[in-house]
C-alpha cells in the first residue's frame, strides 16, 4: 500500500484482507475498511486513525486485549 499511488477503496480493502497491517498505509480509511481490518485481527485498531465505538467494539470482540489500544472518546 505504501507504494500504491492511486489507492482505491477496492485496492485498500483487498490489501487489508491479506494483512491487517496494510491499514497503516491506507490514506483514506473508511469505516468499512477499518471494520474489515479489526475483524481479521483486533490489533489493527492501533492503525485506525478515527476510532468509532463500532470499530472499537468489533476489535474487542476479535481480540479482548484491544481494550488497551481503544482511544477514550468524550
Buried (B, 14 or more C-beta within 10 A) or exposed (E): BEEBEEBEEEBBBEBBBEEBBBBBBBEEBEEEBBBBBBBBBBBBBBBBEEBEEEBBEBBBEBBEEBEEBBEEEE
